[in-house]
Amino acid sequence: MTFEDFLYAVIEITSKHPGLRIGQAIMNKLYEHHPVKYAEIAYTAYDCFYIEAKVPETLMKIKKEWP
């Protein structure tokens, strides 16, 4: 899966589940596709699950370190 495929999956899940925040979708998909990277980000300053303002910063970090 490319980073672009990851983004598409995030967009797809948020369109199917409008109550889901983008930060939640990002972290959920990251856990699903790259659990090691998820573990590195979860509960750090880059974790955007609860704080939507962190989404751009989180995505930049994920893109930079994409496996």
Secondary structure by P-SEA (a helix, b strand, c coil): ccaaaaaaaaaaaaaacccccaaaaaaaaaaaccaaaaaacccccccccccccaaaaaaaaaaaacc
